């Protein structure tokens, strides 16, 4: 099984929960770059990610009273800049100690014929 690398993980990704349909025209996606996570259309860092043991863990810090942690796993034999889908299991942890909420989904790479606004701003 292949390992997740920074170079191949960097980019724009949609997060889909379980059977949620993919809308490639949606402007709601995550931008992963250099260990930081941003939401499309916003240059504020909303989370961080780390790569370890061949996978990656994303932690989103939100204004709502819970933390989201998403574990990314490769489901194919290879992982590179052309990999389109990663398994993405999310855990939502509440600060009151209640049982966490688990959701299963996918990270789907955003392929576009044009650069994103985040890419244009960073030039």
MOJOKA-V16408 format. One record per residue. SS is DSSP state (H for helix, E for strand, C for the rest). Layout:
BEGIN
ss=SS
ss=SS
END
This chain:
BEGIN
ss=C
ss=C
ss=C
ss=C
ss=C
ss=H
ss=H
ss=H
ss=H
ss=C
ss=E
ss=E
ss=E
ss=E
ss=E
ss=E
ss=E
ss=C
ss=C
ss=C
ss=C
ss=C
ss=C
ss=C
ss=C
ss=C
ss=C
ss=C
ss=C
ss=E
ss=E
ss=E
ss=E
ss=C
ss=C
ss=E
ss=E
ss=E
ss=E
ss=C
ss=C
ss=C
ss=C
ss=C
ss=E
ss=E
ss=E
ss=E
ss=E
ss=E
ss=E
ss=E
ss=C
ss=C
ss=E
ss=E
ss=E
ss=E
ss=E
ss=E
ss=E
ss=C
ss=C
ss=C
ss=C
ss=E
ss=E
ss=E
ss=E
ss=E
ss=E
ss=E
ss=E
ss=C
ss=C
ss=C
ss=C
ss=C
ss=C
ss=C
ss=C
ss=C
ss=C
ss=C
ss=E
ss=E
ss=E
ss=E
ss=E
ss=E
ss=E
ss=E
ss=E
ss=E
ss=C
ss=C
ss=C
ss=C
ss=C
ss=C
ss=E
ss=E
ss=E
ss=E
ss=E
ss=E
ss=E
ss=E
ss=E
ss=C
ss=C
ss=C
ss=C
ss=C
ss=C
ss=C
ss=H
ss=H
ss=H
ss=H
ss=H
ss=C
ss=C
END
